[in-house]
């Protein structure tokens, strides 16, 4: 009988590696690979998406901090989108490497079943799903809303930077401004403004002097000693209205939209599940589809991980490696990603198809799990 506190001595075939040690070993490799792959893909997507902002920032002399803050607000949405896919890539790669190095063969010889070998990958997939839920339900809507607000503020700042003496400058929708001179304190002289925001009554505004100022709604021009010329739509006569002081807004639109008109990407889950009655049926359908997408997209990380496990743990060891199953797994996940996009579009048109969103996210994982774990554990 062994001494109290000491494990019994084992020999030969009875000696097995501690499952917790193996779990930590595999999970550590999966986690490191997930961080590296996700960081690299996010950086690549961030770089490609940020190119459209660089020209605006450089041409108009805005601070680099503006560029960094604006583009970083898009990062949570990038992470939420690619995290389930990178989880699949990491599971497929790490387990394929373990199989190629015969580590899985040794672990099976020690008595570990496929379920025991799959535990680290399933734990990682569950953790990824939890992170995706936090991103989809909380961080992504808030960051996209902040991105829209900050982008509006930047555009209004650019409107002020764009005014150059002697140049007809379109600073907003249907507004063109010409200034003869611009002083150091944004003082303007020789001002002409073509205001076509009202298509039925376009107007031309002339002023001898003015000043560009900021307001909570965007940049405005305080005009002095000017006139507003407008064609009367009924009589066809030119109406001229002189003024001593007038304020013209150069903002590019409303800073914020009404709560009922908020974008589905920025709305909270409760708003998505109960769309405002003021929306059209098509918009309400998009809100409901977005709600179900946020609830099912994290679960796809588990399904994709099970597909990767089925490709690497099923079948026997091949000396020169087997590429058929990994390639088939990549093709299957690619097809599922495309299928989910198509199902989302169809469900937005016909709400009776909303259950297909859940089927697309859950069924592949259930089928892969049954095929993988229904076998008897190897002895």
SEVEX-762482 format. One record per residue (C-alpha): residue in one letter; chain; x, z, y; residue number from 1. Coordinates in nm, 3 decimals. Layout:
<atoms>
ATOM  res  chain        u        w        v    n
ATOM    A      A        X        Z        Y  NUM
...
</atoms>
This chain:
<atoms>
ATOM  res  chain        u        w        v    n
ATOM    X      A    0.000    0.000    0.000    1
ATOM    X      A    0.144   -0.092    0.342    2
ATOM    X      A    0.224    0.170    0.599    3
ATOM    X      A   -0.047    0.247    0.853    4
ATOM    X      A   -0.007    0.025    1.160    5
ATOM    X      A    0.197   -0.243    0.981    6
ATOM    X      A    0.055   -0.563    0.836    7
ATOM    X      A    0.069   -0.622    0.464    8
ATOM    X      A    0.356   -0.838    0.346    9
ATOM    X      A    0.244   -1.189    0.257   10
ATOM    X      A    0.428   -1.460    0.070   11
ATOM    X      A    0.425   -1.835    0.039   12
ATOM    X      A    0.085   -1.997    0.062   13
ATOM    X      A   -0.089   -1.676    0.184   14
ATOM    X      A    0.097   -1.673    0.515   15
ATOM    X      A   -0.107   -1.824    0.801   16
ATOM    X      A   -0.031   -1.854    1.172   17
ATOM    X      A   -0.244   -1.619    1.383   18
ATOM    X      A   -0.546   -1.818    1.510   19
ATOM    X      A   -0.520   -1.666    1.857   20
ATOM    X      A   -0.159   -1.783    1.889   21
ATOM    X      A   -0.255   -2.136    1.786   22
ATOM    X      A   -0.549   -2.135    2.026   23
ATOM    X      A   -0.323   -2.032    2.312   24
ATOM    X      A   -0.065   -2.294    2.215   25
ATOM    X      A   -0.312   -2.584    2.210   26
ATOM    X      A   -0.513   -2.460    2.508   27
ATOM    X      A   -0.199   -2.425    2.718   28
ATOM    X      A   -0.102   -2.785    2.654   29
ATOM    X      A   -0.455   -2.904    2.728   30
ATOM    X      A   -0.475   -2.709    3.053   31
ATOM    X      A   -0.139   -2.827    3.185   32
ATOM    X      A   -0.221   -3.187    3.101   33
ATOM    X      A   -0.565   -3.157    3.262   34
ATOM    X      A   -0.419   -3.024    3.588   35
ATOM    X      A   -0.153   -3.296    3.598   36
ATOM    X      A   -0.384   -3.587    3.514   37
ATOM    X      A   -0.665   -3.472    3.742   38
ATOM    X      A   -0.427   -3.412    4.032   39
ATOM    X      A   -0.272   -3.755    3.990   40
ATOM    X      A   -0.604   -3.938    3.973   41
ATOM    X      A   -0.749   -3.744    4.266   42
ATOM    X      A   -0.441   -3.824    4.474   43
ATOM    X      A   -0.472   -4.193    4.383   44
ATOM    X      A   -0.843   -4.206    4.471   45
ATOM    X      A   -0.782   -4.007    4.789   46
ATOM    X      A   -0.513   -4.253    4.894   47
ATOM    X      A   -0.727   -4.560    4.835   48
ATOM    X      A   -1.031   -4.411    5.009   49
ATOM    X      A   -0.833   -4.280    5.306   50
ATOM    X      A   -0.689   -4.623    5.395   51
ATOM    X      A   -1.010   -4.710    5.580   52
ATOM    X      A   -0.955   -4.415    5.816   53
ATOM    X      A   -0.585   -4.468    5.889   54
ATOM    X      A   -0.634   -4.765    6.120   55
ATOM    X      A   -0.894   -4.581    6.329   56
ATOM    X      A   -0.675   -4.273    6.359   57
ATOM    X      A   -0.357   -4.464    6.447   58
ATOM    X      A   -0.512   -4.715    6.687   59
ATOM    X      A   -0.686   -4.451    6.893   60
ATOM    X      A   -0.419   -4.183    6.897   61
ATOM    X      A   -0.606   -3.910    6.713   62
ATOM    X      A   -0.418   -3.619    6.562   63
ATOM    X      A   -0.296   -3.641    6.200   64
ATOM    X      A   -0.482   -3.315    6.140   65
ATOM    X      A   -0.804   -3.504    6.209   66
ATOM    X      A   -0.717   -3.752    5.934   67
ATOM    X      A   -0.626   -3.476    5.688   68
ATOM    X      A   -0.939   -3.274    5.752   69
ATOM    X      A   -1.166   -3.578    5.734   70
ATOM    X      A   -1.026   -3.704    5.404   71
ATOM    X      A   -0.998   -3.361    5.241   72
ATOM    X      A   -1.373   -3.319    5.280   73
ATOM    X      A   -1.412   -3.602    5.026   74
ATOM    X      A   -1.186   -3.444    4.762   75
ATOM    X      A   -1.452   -3.219    4.598   76
ATOM    X      A   -1.668   -3.521    4.524   77
ATOM    X      A   -1.369   -3.701    4.370   78
ATOM    X      A   -1.290   -3.403    4.147   79
ATOM    X      A   -1.650   -3.361    4.033   80
ATOM    X      A   -1.668   -3.728    3.938   81
ATOM    X      A   -1.346   -3.764    3.740   82
ATOM    X      A   -1.311   -3.417    3.583   83
ATOM    X      A   -1.525   -3.492    3.272   84
ATOM    X      A   -1.332   -3.816    3.218   85
ATOM    X      A   -0.990   -3.653    3.258   86
ATOM    X      A   -1.101   -3.380    3.016   87
ATOM    X      A   -1.170   -3.649    2.755   88
ATOM    X      A   -0.837   -3.822    2.824   89
ATOM    X      A   -0.646   -3.496    2.787   90
ATOM    X      A   -0.822   -3.393    2.464   91
ATOM    X      A   -0.767   -3.736    2.309   92
ATOM    X      A   -0.399   -3.751    2.412   93
ATOM    X      A   -0.298   -3.396    2.317   94
ATOM    X      A   -0.468   -3.399    1.978   95
ATOM    X      A   -0.335   -3.747    1.903   96
ATOM    X      A    0.015   -3.620    1.983   97
ATOM    X      A   -0.034   -3.312    1.764   98
ATOM    X      A   -0.149   -3.539    1.483   99
ATOM    X      A    0.143   -3.777    1.531  100
ATOM    X      A    0.390   -3.484    1.523  101
ATOM    X      A    0.218   -3.357    1.204  102
ATOM    X      A    0.138   -3.029    1.372  103
ATOM    X      A   -0.229   -3.070    1.281  104
ATOM    X      A   -0.124   -3.132    0.920  105
ATOM    X      A    0.068   -2.805    0.913  106
ATOM    X      A   -0.219   -2.617    1.074  107
ATOM    X      A   -0.464   -2.759    0.819  108
ATOM    X      A   -0.225   -2.668    0.536  109
ATOM    X      A   -0.229   -2.310    0.662  110
ATOM    X      A   -0.604   -2.302    0.608  111
ATOM    X      A   -0.747   -2.383    0.952  112
ATOM    X      A   -1.071   -2.580    0.960  113
ATOM    X      A   -1.163   -2.854    1.203  114
ATOM    X      A   -1.378   -2.606    1.392  115
ATOM    X      A   -1.082   -2.372    1.433  116
ATOM    X      A   -0.863   -2.659    1.549  117
ATOM    X      A   -1.129   -2.776    1.794  118
ATOM    X      A   -1.181   -2.433    1.952  119
ATOM    X      A   -0.923   -2.479    2.234  120
ATOM    X      A   -1.064   -2.818    2.331  121
ATOM    X      A   -1.420   -2.687    2.329  122
ATOM    X      A   -1.315   -2.390    2.541  123
ATOM    X      A   -1.152   -2.626    2.790  124
ATOM    X      A   -1.462   -2.850    2.796  125
ATOM    X      A   -1.689   -2.552    2.862  126
ATOM    X      A   -1.460   -2.438    3.145  127
ATOM    X      A   -1.461   -2.790    3.291  128
ATOM    X      A   -1.842   -2.799    3.271  129
ATOM    X      A   -1.862   -2.466    3.456  130
ATOM    X      A   -1.629   -2.595    3.729  131
ATOM    X      A   -1.834   -2.913    3.760  132
ATOM    X      A   -2.153   -2.711    3.799  133
ATOM    X      A   -1.994   -2.518    4.083  134
ATOM    X      A   -1.881   -2.839    4.247  135
ATOM    X      A   -2.206   -3.034    4.199  136
ATOM    X      A   -2.442   -2.756    4.302  137
ATOM    X      A   -2.248   -2.590    4.584  138
ATOM    X      A   -1.924   -2.740    4.709  139
ATOM    X      A   -1.989   -3.116    4.700  140
ATOM    X      A   -2.316   -3.113    4.902  141
ATOM    X      A   -2.160   -2.883    5.163  142
ATOM    X      A   -1.842   -3.094    5.190  143
ATOM    X      A   -2.034   -3.422    5.223  144
ATOM    X      A   -2.255   -3.273    5.492  145
ATOM    X      A   -1.946   -3.151    5.677  146
ATOM    X      A   -1.787   -3.493    5.636  147
ATOM    X      A   -2.084   -3.668    5.797  148
ATOM    X      A   -2.093   -3.426    6.089  149
ATOM    X      A   -1.718   -3.442    6.146  150
ATOM    X      A   -1.717   -3.822    6.120  151
ATOM    X      A   -1.985   -3.837    6.387  152
ATOM    X      A   -1.782   -3.614    6.618  153
ATOM    X      A   -1.474   -3.831    6.567  154
ATOM    X      A   -1.664   -4.148    6.645  155
ATOM    X      A   -1.790   -3.995    6.965  156
ATOM    X      A   -1.436   -3.896    7.057  157
ATOM    X      A   -1.323   -4.251    6.985  158
ATOM    X      A   -1.592   -4.381    7.218  159
ATOM    X      A   -1.418   -4.196    7.498  160
ATOM    X      A   -1.072   -4.325    7.394  161
ATOM    X      A   -1.190   -4.685    7.377  162
ATOM    X      A   -1.276   -4.719    7.745  163
ATOM    X      A   -0.997   -4.928    7.895  164
ATOM    X      A   -0.987   -5.070    8.248  165
ATOM    X      A   -1.076   -5.437    8.274  166
ATOM    X      A   -1.215   -5.463    7.919  167
ATOM    X      A   -1.573   -5.501    7.797  168
ATOM    X      A   -1.585   -5.231    7.530  169
ATOM    X      A   -1.868   -5.181    7.276  170
ATOM    X      A   -1.871   -4.803    7.240  171
ATOM    X      A   -2.196   -4.753    7.047  172
ATOM    X      A   -2.483   -4.946    6.897  173
ATOM    X      A   -2.603   -5.199    7.159  174
ATOM    X      A   -2.401   -5.037    7.440  175
ATOM    X      A   -2.115   -5.220    7.613  176
ATOM    X      A   -1.915   -5.061    7.895  177
ATOM    X      A   -1.684   -5.217    8.154  178
ATOM    X      A   -1.478   -5.009    8.395  179
ATOM    X      A   -1.255   -5.142    8.670  180
ATOM    X      A   -1.029   -4.838    8.683  181
ATOM    X      A   -0.987   -4.507    8.502  182
ATOM    X      A   -0.827   -4.197    8.654  183
ATOM    X      A   -0.627   -3.920    8.486  184
ATOM    X      A   -0.928   -3.685    8.462  185
ATOM    X      A   -1.157   -3.948    8.304  186
ATOM    X      A   -1.272   -4.055    8.649  187
ATOM    X      A   -1.416   -4.408    8.642  188
ATOM    X      A   -1.480   -4.667    8.909  189
ATOM    X      A   -1.642   -5.010    8.910  190
ATOM    X      A   -1.872   -4.933    8.615  191
ATOM    X      A   -2.099   -5.181    8.438  192
ATOM    X      A   -2.306   -5.079    8.134  193
ATOM    X      A   -2.514   -5.313    7.920  194
ATOM    X      A   -2.773   -5.094    7.751  195
ATOM    X      A   -2.963   -5.275    7.475  196
ATOM    X      A   -3.081   -4.978    7.271  197
ATOM    X      A   -3.438   -5.069    7.358  198
ATOM    X      A   -3.472   -5.435    7.244  199
ATOM    X      A   -3.795   -5.474    7.439  200
ATOM    X      A   -3.637   -5.360    7.768  201
ATOM    X      A   -3.258   -5.417    7.788  202
ATOM    X      A   -3.102   -5.293    8.108  203
ATOM    X      A   -2.787   -5.344    8.314  204
ATOM    X      A   -2.649   -5.040    8.493  205
ATOM    X      A   -2.404   -5.068    8.783  206
ATOM    X      A   -2.226   -4.778    8.953  207
ATOM    X      A   -1.949   -4.746    9.206  208
ATOM    X      A   -1.797   -4.438    9.043  209
ATOM    X      A   -1.850   -4.192    8.761  210
ATOM    X      A   -1.686   -3.954    8.519  211
ATOM    X      A   -1.667   -3.945    8.140  212
ATOM    X      A   -1.769   -3.605    8.003  213
ATOM    X      A   -1.837   -3.442    7.668  214
ATOM    X      A   -2.170   -3.293    7.567  215
ATOM    X      A   -2.309   -3.134    7.249  216
ATOM    X      A   -2.480   -3.466    7.170  217
ATOM    X      A   -2.167   -3.676    7.232  218
ATOM    X      A   -1.986   -3.838    7.526  219
ATOM    X      A   -2.184   -3.912    7.845  220
ATOM    X      A   -2.102   -4.087    8.171  221
ATOM    X      A   -2.206   -3.924    8.498  222
ATOM    X      A   -2.278   -4.219    8.729  223
ATOM    X      A   -2.292   -4.200    9.109  224
ATOM    X      A   -2.425   -4.443    9.368  225
ATOM    X      A   -2.553   -4.707    9.132  226
ATOM    X      A   -2.851   -4.912    9.025  227
ATOM    X      A   -3.041   -4.995    8.709  228
ATOM    X      A   -3.155   -5.359    8.675  229
ATOM    X      A   -3.421   -5.450    8.424  230
ATOM    X      A   -3.653   -5.747    8.359  231
ATOM    X      A   -4.021   -5.659    8.360  232
ATOM    X      A   -4.159   -5.785    8.026  233
ATOM    X      A   -4.506   -5.850    8.174  234
ATOM    X      A   -4.424   -6.020    8.504  235
ATOM    X      A   -4.076   -6.151    8.428  236
ATOM    X      A   -3.952   -6.012    8.759  237
ATOM    X      A   -3.628   -5.824    8.809  238
ATOM    X      A   -3.682   -5.453    8.874  239
ATOM    X      A   -3.399   -5.273    9.051  240
ATOM    X      A   -3.387   -4.894    9.060  241
ATOM    X      A   -3.118   -4.733    9.273  242
ATOM    X      A   -2.996   -4.381    9.212  243
ATOM    X      A   -2.754   -4.135    9.363  244
ATOM    X      A   -2.668   -3.977    9.028  245
ATOM    X      A   -2.756   -4.067    8.671  246
ATOM    X      A   -2.635   -3.969    8.321  247
ATOM    X      A   -2.596   -4.227    8.044  248
ATOM    X      A   -2.523   -4.122    7.687  249
ATOM    X      A   -2.258   -4.311    7.492  250
ATOM    X      A   -2.327   -4.130    7.164  251
ATOM    X      A   -2.355   -4.340    6.849  252
ATOM    X      A   -2.676   -4.183    6.725  253
ATOM    X      A   -2.829   -3.852    6.643  254
ATOM    X      A   -2.573   -3.597    6.535  255
ATOM    X      A   -2.791   -3.457    6.263  256
ATOM    X      A   -3.089   -3.590    6.086  257
ATOM    X      A   -3.415   -3.408    6.031  258
ATOM    X      A   -3.418   -3.188    5.719  259
ATOM    X      A   -3.674   -3.420    5.557  260
ATOM    X      A   -3.440   -3.717    5.606  261
ATOM    X      A   -3.125   -3.556    5.472  262
ATOM    X      A   -2.925   -3.767    5.228  263
ATOM    X      A   -2.972   -3.694    4.858  264
ATOM    X      A   -2.595   -3.644    4.822  265
ATOM    X      A   -2.605   -3.362    5.080  266
ATOM    X      A   -2.931   -3.193    4.977  267
ATOM    X      A   -2.944   -2.873    4.776  268
ATOM    X      A   -3.080   -2.857    4.424  269
ATOM    X      A   -3.410   -2.699    4.529  270
ATOM    X      A   -3.469   -2.980    4.781  271
ATOM    X      A   -3.383   -3.242    4.521  272
ATOM    X      A   -3.625   -3.100    4.265  273
ATOM    X      A   -3.901   -3.079    4.527  274
ATOM    X      A   -3.850   -3.382    4.752  275
ATOM    X      A   -4.016   -3.367    5.096  276
ATOM    X      A   -4.357   -3.530    5.112  277
ATOM    X      A   -4.246   -3.737    5.411  278
ATOM    X      A   -4.014   -3.945    5.192  279
ATOM    X      A   -4.121   -4.271    5.038  280
ATOM    X      A   -4.182   -4.283    4.660  281
ATOM    X      A   -3.852   -4.464    4.613  282
ATOM    X      A   -3.660   -4.198    4.807  283
ATOM    X      A   -3.833   -3.921    4.616  284
ATOM    X      A   -3.726   -4.089    4.293  285
ATOM    X      A   -3.365   -4.097    4.410  286
ATOM    X      A   -3.386   -3.726    4.494  287
ATOM    X      A   -3.514   -3.639    4.145  288
ATOM    X      A   -3.252   -3.859    3.976  289
ATOM    X      A   -2.977   -3.692    4.181  290
ATOM    X      A   -3.106   -3.349    4.076  291
ATOM    X      A   -3.100   -3.436    3.705  292
ATOM    X      A   -2.763   -3.605    3.744  293
ATOM    X      A   -2.612   -3.289    3.891  294
ATOM    X      A   -2.752   -3.085    3.601  295
ATOM    X      A   -2.638   -3.321    3.326  296
ATOM    X      A   -2.307   -3.459    3.454  297
ATOM    X      A   -2.111   -3.139    3.372  298
ATOM    X      A   -2.250   -3.143    3.017  299
ATOM    X      A   -2.097   -3.485    2.966  300
ATOM    X      A   -1.755   -3.317    2.971  301
ATOM    X      A   -1.845   -3.140    2.646  302
ATOM    X      A   -1.983   -3.460    2.492  303
ATOM    X      A   -1.673   -3.658    2.587  304
ATOM    X      A   -1.446   -3.385    2.447  305
ATOM    X      A   -1.637   -3.392    2.117  306
ATOM    X      A   -1.593   -3.768    2.100  307
ATOM    X      A   -1.218   -3.723    2.151  308
ATOM    X      A   -1.207   -3.454    1.881  309
ATOM    X      A   -1.399   -3.674    1.638  310
ATOM    X      A   -1.147   -3.955    1.695  311
ATOM    X      A   -0.842   -3.735    1.637  312
ATOM    X      A   -0.954   -3.476    1.380  313
ATOM    X      A   -1.153   -3.700    1.147  314
ATOM    X      A   -0.971   -3.898    0.884  315
ATOM    X      A   -0.638   -3.832    0.722  316
ATOM    X      A   -0.285   -3.847    0.858  317
ATOM    X      A   -0.129   -4.192    0.892  318
ATOM    X      A    0.243   -4.224    0.899  319
ATOM    X      A    0.252   -4.497    1.160  320
ATOM    X      A   -0.040   -4.358    1.357  321
ATOM    X      A   -0.397   -4.480    1.376  322
ATOM    X      A   -0.505   -4.656    1.693  323
ATOM    X      A   -0.848   -4.768    1.579  324
ATOM    X      A   -1.024   -4.433    1.629  325
ATOM    X      A   -0.866   -4.348    1.970  326
ATOM    X      A   -0.936   -4.698    2.102  327
ATOM    X      A   -1.291   -4.672    1.971  328
ATOM    X      A   -1.332   -4.337    2.147  329
ATOM    X      A   -1.211   -4.483    2.478  330
ATOM    X      A   -1.450   -4.775    2.439  331
ATOM    X      A   -1.736   -4.538    2.356  332
ATOM    X      A   -1.677   -4.318    2.663  333
ATOM    X      A   -1.641   -4.624    2.886  334
ATOM    X      A   -1.972   -4.753    2.755  335
ATOM    X      A   -2.136   -4.414    2.810  336
ATOM    X      A   -2.017   -4.399    3.172  337
ATOM    X      A   -2.159   -4.744    3.239  338
ATOM    X      A   -2.478   -4.656    3.051  339
ATOM    X      A   -2.529   -4.340    3.258  340
ATOM    X      A   -2.505   -4.541    3.579  341
ATOM    X      A   -2.760   -4.789    3.450  342
ATOM    X      A   -2.995   -4.513    3.336  343
ATOM    X      A   -2.973   -4.348    3.678  344
ATOM    X      A   -3.078   -4.672    3.846  345
ATOM    X      A   -3.364   -4.728    3.603  346
ATOM    X      A   -3.488   -4.370    3.632  347
ATOM    X      A   -3.494   -4.399    4.013  348
ATOM    X      A   -3.741   -4.685    3.973  349
ATOM    X      A   -3.945   -4.529    3.693  350
ATOM    X      A   -3.952   -4.148    3.678  351
ATOM    X      A   -4.081   -4.162    3.320  352
ATOM    X      A   -3.724   -4.247    3.221  353
ATOM    X      A   -3.576   -3.922    3.358  354
ATOM    X      A   -3.535   -3.773    3.005  355
ATOM    X      A   -3.296   -4.058    2.928  356
ATOM    X      A   -3.047   -3.898    3.170  357
ATOM    X      A   -3.037   -3.590    2.946  358
ATOM    X      A   -3.025   -3.799    2.629  359
ATOM    X      A   -2.727   -3.997    2.760  360
ATOM    X      A   -2.540   -3.676    2.842  361
ATOM    X      A   -2.621   -3.470    2.530  362
ATOM    X      A   -2.684   -3.705    2.238  363
ATOM    X      A   -2.326   -3.842    2.203  364
ATOM    X      A   -2.189   -3.490    2.189  365
ATOM    X      A   -2.448   -3.375    1.935  366
ATOM    X      A   -2.381   -3.674    1.709  367
ATOM    X      A   -2.004   -3.628    1.734  368
ATOM    X      A   -2.033   -3.256    1.659  369
ATOM    X      A   -2.248   -3.315    1.352  370
ATOM    X      A   -2.013   -3.582    1.219  371
ATOM    X      A   -1.707   -3.365    1.280  372
ATOM    X      A   -1.820   -3.020    1.167  373
ATOM    X      A   -2.062   -3.105    0.886  374
ATOM    X      A   -1.772   -3.148    0.646  375
ATOM    X      A   -1.648   -2.856    0.437  376
ATOM    X      A   -1.354   -2.674    0.592  377
ATOM    X      A   -1.026   -2.774    0.422  378
ATOM    X      A   -0.864   -2.511    0.210  379
</atoms>
